Amino acid sequence: MTLRLHGYWRSSAAYRVRLALGLKGLAYEQVPHDLRTGAQATPDYRALNPQALLPTLEADGLVLTQSPAILEWLDERFPDPPLLPADPDARAVVRAMAAIVACDIHPVNNLRILSALRRDFDAQDVAVSRWIRRWITQGFEALEVMIARHSGGFAYGDTPTIADCHLLPQVYNALRFDLDLAPFPLLAAAAAKLDARVPQAHPDAQPDAP
């Protein structure tokens, strides 16, 4: 199967997918779209992804959007190694961890929201950075508690899951905006462990990174 990932080196949603692809040892082609120049809004790309968002994964004619759906598809299509626990109760906890990032932290901090804060509400960089840290902190506070309950080194148990694929990119974003991770030692340790396992997924290792 030929896999083609449309992304951007600093897109945390694309980073999630790169992590899953790396954990599963899957080869893929990368097609970069520079979010800073609006490259994702071209007619050609919008024909592929009607939302004009990243990432998009092409797989032999199948077009998949939204990183949580892509991660679950990858896990079902390429089940070894699994990124969700076998137990349904455990799967629900892992999905909840991932959703804290995908539903509660990331959407209010992505580029189009930050651009709107600057453009429509005259927010300055200092205020935007405070905004970002506020929502990351609230999500991380909950995640630290959940990881304390369930961690065996990773966010849940002793193997990486989709929770870790969501967590590590958000830690990368937190560090970009000078969020102190000292209050979140278990969360930081789980992210570092995944980063060491899949270093090729890191934003700085991408072909379109400056």
C-alpha positions in Angstrom: 0.0 0.0 0.0 1.3 3.5 -0.9 0.8 6.0 1.9 1.1 9.8 1.2 0.9 12.2 4.2 0.0 15.8 3.6 1.4 17.8 6.5 3.5 20.6 7.8 6.6 20.2 9.9 5.2 22.1 12.9 1.6 20.8 12.6 1.0 18.9 15.8 -1.9 17.0 14.2 0.5 15.8 11.4 3.1 15.0 14.1 0.6 12.6 15.7 0.2 10.7 12.4 4.0 10.6 11.8 4.4 9.1 15.3 1.8 6.4 14.6 3.4 5.6 11.2 6.8 5.4 12.8 5.6 3.1 15.6 4.2 0.8 13.0 7.2 0.9 10.8 5.3 2.1 7.8 7.0 3.8 4.9 5.2 6.9 3.5 5.7 9.9 1.2 5.4 13.4 2.6 3.8 16.3 0.8 4.4 19.6 2.7 2.0 22.5 2.8 3.4 25.7 4.4 0.7 26.9 6.8 2.4 30.3 7.1 1.7 31.1 3.4 -1.7 29.5 3.3 -0.6 26.7 1.0 -3.3 24.4 2.5 -6.0 26.7 1.0 -5.2 26.2 -2.6 -8.0 24.8 -4.8 -6.0 21.6 -5.5 -5.6 20.8 -1.9 -9.1 21.9 -0.9 -10.4 19.4 -3.6 -8.6 16.7 -1.6 -9.5 17.9 1.9 -12.7 20.2 1.9 -11.7 21.7 5.3 -8.3 22.8 3.9 -6.7 21.5 7.1 -3.8 19.3 7.8 -3.1 16.4 7.9 -4.5 14.3 5.1 -3.5 10.8 4.4 -3.8 9.2 1.0 -3.8 5.4 0.8 -4.2 3.8 -2.6 -7.0 6.2 -3.5 -8.6 6.4 -0.1 -8.5 10.0 1.4 -8.5 10.3 5.2 -8.7 13.5 7.2 -8.7 14.4 10.9 -5.8 12.9 12.8 -7.8 10.9 15.4 -9.6 9.1 12.7 -6.4 8.5 10.8 -4.7 7.0 13.9 -7.6 4.7 14.5 -7.6 3.6 10.8 -3.9 2.9 10.9 -4.4 0.8 14.0 -7.2 -1.2 12.4 -5.5 -1.5 9.0 -2.0 -2.3 10.4 -2.7 -3.8 13.8 0.9 -4.7 14.8 2.0 -3.2 17.1 -1.4 -2.1 18.5 -1.9 1.5 19.6 -5.1 0.7 21.6 -5.4 -1.8 24.4 -7.3 -5.0 23.9 -9.5 -4.4 26.9 -12.6 -2.1 26.1 -12.4 -0.3 29.4 -8.7 0.5 28.9 -9.4 1.6 25.3 -12.0 4.1 26.6 -9.4 5.6 29.0 -6.8 5.9 26.3 -9.3 7.6 23.9 -10.3 10.0 26.7 -6.6 11.0 27.2 -6.2 11.6 23.5 -9.4 13.6 23.4 -8.2 16.0 26.1 -5.5 17.0 23.6 -7.5 16.7 20.4 -10.8 18.2 21.6 -9.9 20.5 24.5 -6.3 21.8 24.1 -5.4 21.8 20.4 -8.5 23.3 18.8 -8.3 26.6 20.7 -4.5 26.9 20.1 -4.2 26.1 16.5 -2.9 28.6 14.0 -6.2 29.8 12.6 -7.5 30.6 16.1 -4.3 32.3 17.1 -4.4 34.3 13.8 -8.0 35.3 14.6 -7.0 36.5 18.1 -4.4 38.7 16.6 -6.4 39.9 13.6 -9.9 40.3 15.0 -9.2 41.0 18.7 -5.9 42.9 18.5 -4.2 40.4 20.8 -0.5 41.0 21.1 2.1 38.2 21.3 2.3 38.3 25.1 -1.4 37.8 25.4 -1.5 35.1 22.8 1.2 33.2 24.6 -0.7 33.4 27.9 -3.8 32.1 26.1 -1.9 29.1 24.8 -0.3 28.3 28.2 -3.7 28.6 29.9 -5.4 25.9 27.9 -2.4 23.6 27.8 -2.0 23.9 31.6 -5.7 23.0 32.2 -5.4 19.9 30.0 -2.1 18.8 31.3 -3.4 19.0 34.9 -6.0 16.5 34.1 -3.7 14.3 32.1 -1.1 14.2 34.8 -3.7 12.7 37.2 -4.9 10.2 34.6 -1.3 9.1 33.8 -0.6 8.7 37.5 -3.5 6.2 37.6 -2.6 4.2 34.6 1.0 4.7 33.5 3.6 2.0 33.2 6.1 4.4 31.6 3.9 5.6 28.8 0.6 7.5 29.1 -1.3 4.3 29.6 0.6 1.1 30.5 4.0 0.1 29.3 3.6 0.5 25.5 2.8 3.5 23.4 -0.9 4.2 22.5 -2.8 6.9 20.6 -2.7 8.8 23.9 1.1 9.2 23.6 0.8 10.1 19.9 -1.4 13.0 21.0 0.6 13.9 24.0 4.1 14.3 22.6 3.2 16.9 20.0 1.4 18.9 22.7 4.5 18.8 24.9 6.5 20.1 21.9 4.0 23.0 21.6 4.2 23.6 25.4 7.9 23.9 25.3 7.7 26.3 22.3 5.7 28.7 24.5 7.8 28.4 27.6 5.3 26.3 29.7 7.0 24.9 32.8 6.6 21.1 32.7 7.9 20.7 36.3 4.3 20.2 37.6 3.8 17.4 35.1 6.7 14.9 35.6 4.9 11.7 34.6 3.5 13.4 31.5 6.9 14.8 30.5 8.5 11.4 31.1 6.0 9.6 28.9 6.5 12.1 26.1 10.3 11.9 26.3 10.1 8.1 26.1 8.1 8.2 22.9 10.3 10.9 21.4 13.3 8.6 22.0 11.5 5.7 20.3 10.4 7.6 17.2 12.9 10.5 16.7 12.3 10.6 13.0 8.8 12.0 13.6 10.1 15.1 15.4 9.3 18.4 13.6 13.0 19.3 13.3 13.6 16.1 11.4 11.1 16.8 8.7 12.2 17.6 5.1 10.3 21.0 5.1 11.7 22.1 8.5 13.8 25.3 8.1 
